[in-house]
Amino acid sequence: MAWDRQGRSVPVWRSLQSKFILSYGAIIIALILFLNTYPILISQNLVFRSKQDSLWRQADLITSTLAGSEGLTAEGVEANLTQLGVIDATRRVMAAGVDRVMVTDPAGLVLFDTSEVDNAKDKYGLLWEVVSALRGEDVFRCEYREDAFRSRAAVPIRYRGMTQGAVYLYEYDEEQAGMLVDFQKNLRNISIVICVVTLLFSLLFSTAVTRRIAVLLRGIRTVREGEYSHRVSMSGGDELTQLADEFNALTGRLQTTEEVRRRFVSDASHELKTPLASIRLLTDSILQAEHMDGSTAREFVADIGEEAERLTRITEKLLTLTRMDTMPPVVREPVDLKQVVLRVEHMLTPLAGTRQVSFRMDLAGYCTVLANEDDLYQVTFNLVENAIKYNVPGGTVMVSLFLRRGRNRGDGDLVVLRVEDTGVGIPEEDMPKIFDRFYRVDKARSREAGGTGLGLSIVRDMVRQHGGTVEVRRRMPEGTCFEVVFPRWQPEQKEEKP
C-alpha cells in the first residue's frame, strides 16, 4: 500500500501502480483497436480493387464483342455471349466471378438478363450504375455487408463514338467475405491474448517497480527520523539502483555530518564550559572571601579577564567557521602574498620578542595569487602565530615564499608559502588530525598558549576556498613545517566575480 507525506494511505486510483497499469492499458487498447481496424480496412480495399479489375476486364471483353454497326438485339446479345463463353446454353453465367449479366439498349431497355430472381428483361433498367453507364461513364461499386461482398460494375457499349447500350455485371462473394471474417476473428483472439498477457506483465512490472520505490520511500522516512546509519539494499543496474546508491551516499554524508556536528557541539560546549567554570569559581571565591586584600582581588579579576578573553577568542573563531560554512563565495582579486607576509611579521614581532623567538624571512617577489586579502592575512597570521606560540625559547620561525612549477605539463606556476619552526614538533600519529576542529596535540600546553583548537581548521577551509592546498610534515631535525600552495595569478587572467 502506498503512503503520502503525512503517513496516510494513498488511494488506489492515485497510486503509482494504478497509473502504470492504466497507462499500459490505454496503450494496449489503442494498439488493439489499430490492429483490429487497419488490417481489415486494408484487406477490404485490396478485395475491392481486385473485384474492380476483374469486373471491368470482363465488362470490357463483353462490350468489345457486342459493339457493332448493326445495333443490339436480344437474340444477337445472347448469341454473342454464348459464343464468348460468358453463358452456356441454359443461360447460366459461366464467367468466373460474375453472378449476373445484364445488357440494355441506348434507352435503358433490358435486352438480356441472367437473373432468375428479379429478371428485368423487356423492362427498363433503372439502376444507378446502368444510368451512369448510358451517360458514358465506367462505374464500379462494392460493399461489404451481411458477411458478403456485393460488387457491381457497368460500362457503356460504344461504337464509333456512339453509345449503343450498357453492360451491367453483378457479383455476390461469400467466400472471400468468410476469409475476411475468419481473419478478423483471428485478429480478435490474438488481440485478447496480447491484452491479457500485457496487462499481466504490466501488473508484475508495476508491482516490481513500486515495491523498489517503496523500499526507497521507507529508507527516506527512516533517515528523516534521524537514523542516518540506515542503508538501502537494491539489486540491478537500472536508474532505481543508481538512485539507491546515491541515497546511500547521501545518508553516508549525512551521518558523517551529523557525527561531526555532534562532536563539534560537544567539543564547543566543553571548550566554553572550562573558562565559564573558571570564571564562576573565581567569582565565588571573591564573593565568599570576607576580608580579601586588594592585590588578591585584582589577581582574581585579572584571571577572570583572561578567561573572558579566551571565551571571546573561541566565539570569534566559531563565528568565523560558521560564516565560512554558510557565506557565499568571496570576491577574489590579485594579492601580493609577500606584502601580506610582511604585515604579519610586523604584527607578530612583539609576540615573538616576548617568547624569545626570532624570524628568518626568505620572500621571493612576483608571488601574486587570486584571493581575498583578508583571508590570506588570517591564514598567514594563524600559521606564524602557532609557530611562535609552540616554539621553544631561543627558537626560530622560518617563513619562505617562492614559486614552483606545477607537476603536470599543463599546470602553471604555483606560489608556495612555507612556515617552519624549531619547536618540539607534532607526533606522526597526530598529523592527520591536526586540522580537525578542536583537536589539540597537547591540550594543557595549548590552553596555556591561549589556543582554541580552531585555528588550523580555519586555515584549511580558507585555503580550500581559494583553490589551494595545505600540508604539514615534520621538520628535520626538529620542529614542524606547514606548506600552503596557491595557483599563481598571471596578468592575463581575469578577476573572478562573486
Number of C-alpha atoms within 10 A of each C-alpha: 12 18 14 11 9 6 9 10 12 14 12 12 10 10 16 17 23 16 14 18 21 16 13 19 17 12 11 18 14 12 14 18 12 12 16 19 14 11 14 17 11 11 14 19 13 12 17 20 13 11 24 18 14 15 25 19 11 18 23 17 13 21 20 13 15 27 20 14 9 9 14 19 15 16 10 15 21 22 16 15 21 18 13 15 13 20 19 16 11 8 16 16 20 16 17 11 17 20 17 20 25 22 31 30 23 20 14 21 18 23 23 25 22 21 17 9 6 8 14 19 18 14 13 15 22 12 12 10 23 29 20 16 25 24 15 19 15 18 19 22 14 20 12 14 9 9 15 17 22 19 22 23 26 31 28 30 29 18 16 9 8 12 18 24 29 33 26 24 25 21 19 16 18 15 12 14 20 14 12 18 15 12 16 17 13 13 18 16 12 15 19 13 12 14 18 14 12 16 17 13 14 19 18 14 15 19 17 13 16 19 15 19 17 15 15 21 18 14 22 18 13 15 17 10 9 12 15 22 13 15 20 19 13 15 11 8 8 8 9 16 17 14 15 21 16 12 17 19 13 14 21 16 13 17 18 14 13 14 13 14 12 12 14 15 12 13 16 17 11 13 18 18 13 13 18 17 12 15 20 13 14 18 16 11 14 16 10 10 11 8 7 13 9 9 9 11 16 12 12 18 16 12 15 20 13 15 20 16 14 20 18 13 16 22 15 12 17 18 12 14 19 11 11 16 10 8 9 9 11 15 13 17 17 20 18 18 26 20 15 18 23 13 14 19 19 10 13 15 16 12 13 24 14 10 17 15 22 15 18 11 14 12 17 14 12 15 25 22 24 23 26 17 18 11 18 20 17 17 23 23 21 17 21 25 21 18 28 30 20 21 23 17 17 13 20 21 24 18 24 18 21 17 19 13 13 13 10 7 7 7 10 15 17 21 25 23 22 22 22 25 27 24 21 14 20 19 11 10 9 12 14 11 13 19 22 17 21 23 18 19 16 10 14 11 13 16 14 10 13 16 20 24 23 22 27 21 18 23 22 18 18 22 20 13 15 19 12 19 18 20 14 18 17 18 17 10 8 14 22 22 23 19 18 21 21 23 23 20 23 15 9 6 9 11 14 12 9 8
